[in-house]
């Protein structure tokens, strides 16, 4: 019996040590696990967006690089906060569509992502997000905010701190730490995660009308995140839940012509012509 007891005690020690090792690894490597920073930067000339220009926006002690196009008269300027993979420039199809319909846009990479120098962190992303919005707002056009996936964090934070005409959240999370907790329920993510992006806390201070879009087949950020977040929205406009929609295909499923464009036309009436 003593031998069995010692074996059980030894096994328990190994389990505890193994668990501590996993937690320690995730803590010290969390940003490399949380962010996907690699990707090619598409040159603006290759995207073929007439009238757009490359811009460098001062942000804190650094700079963020992106593309900008002014809107046509009566149209708003879309400030786009990208998701958590590669460069904003990979989504040039969106920007070309907006520009072809007279909408302006500002899109950029947060520091640490391919087009912008620096190291990634929540504080850095929020600093960059505010700098980009303030730069865009200084152009004098009506500004609407679009945040996708990771971008739902900085976009909601900006909307809570600044005045825009609208906030659109595509495949948002309730908070980044909520998603981490759902993926790793056995780990103490709420205690060790540094970049938690508490959208659920920021959204209650957003006065702008809000549209939330999500898909039922999203395996990256469960659709319940979008549904629960929308419940917290003070100024609700629309909740679009697309049956079978994934984390990456809402654009192909019509988010722009069927939901986003009509939303922006509602909040900036002159945009309708």
Secondary structure, DSSP 8 states (H G I E B T S, - for coil): -HHHHHHHHHHHHHHHHHHHHHHHHHHHTHHHHH---------HHHHT-TT-EEEEEEETTEEEEEEEE---TT--EEEEE--SSS-GGGGHHHHHHHHHTT-EEEEE--TTSTTS-S---HHHHHHHHHHHHHHHHTT-S-EEEEEETTHHHHHHHHHHHS--SEEEEES--S-HHHHHHHH-TTS-HHHH-S----HHHHGGG--SEEEEEEETT-SSS-HHHHHHHHHH-SSEEEEEEETT--SS-TTTTTIIIIIIHHHHHHHSGGGG-
